């Protein structure tokens, strides 16, 4: 019988076979998480869940962009609230988070996990929560909405998540200021290109000579493309799939020029960061160890990402 520990052992033995491309690696992470879910359900000692539900992942996992090490970002939507259902899914959420931790997925520092009641609710309660988040004007609630918009169903009913995303899309159509708040929430981006065109690396500490790919490279592309997807009602979660859909709308072909190639190259660099000791290490690329051609490539990715980000912020700001 499988245990969380045996899944961890299997994962560690096989994950290096899936480092040729990001899609294969993310498919492998999905397999691991499915195994964790099956054990979690078996530990609750019920033949089956008491009602229909969806287990989704978000963050880099939701976008098919996980690296070698990935932390947890997930939640649950279940059909209807009752004393029995609420108790069951609370226990299931706690068990999933624990199981993923044992299997090698660190707990999310932001507590975006099924063990957090904010991320484990009935469909009706999710609808109420999204409505509250959209009406609220705080930085944190807008951040939560953006995290939810990257949700990808891993197991269960597929319709719940798209229904909830449609509420966000419809609300921002009727209340254009919401898109402006999304835009303001991600308006700042870390600029790592100096006035002389040089890449500004970390000058001190364990990451000296490195650039943080998550904040300087990934987020400008991810946030900009998500903003346009919310604006256009695109429910796909992969940044590359979102780019494809946006280009089909014609209006975005110019603004997205070279972005697909850049993002594919960026994912390639993330895959190279697997000889690491911790989740934080997967974000830092040592610029000094790159060839001249690679440094030129990274500089292009960074500059184009900043350009895309700034143009999208202007486009989505009222």
Buried (B, 14 or more C-beta within 10 A) or exposed (E): EEEBEEBBEBBEEEBEEBBEEBBEBBEBBBBBBEBBBBBBBEBEEEEEBBBBBBBBBBBBBBBBBBBBBBBBBBBBBBBBBEEEBBEBBBBBBBBBBBBBBBBBBBBBEBEBBBBBEEBBBBBEBBBEBBEEBBEBEEEEBBBBBBBBBBBBBBBBBEEBBEBBBEBBBEBBEEEEEBBBBBBBBBBEBBEBBEEEEEBBBBEEEEBEEBBBBBEBBBBBBBBBBBBBBBBBBBBBBBBBBBBBBBBEEEEBEEBBBEBBEBBEBBBEBBBEBBEBEEBBBBBBBBBEEBEEEBBEBBBBBBBBBBBBBBBBBEBBEE
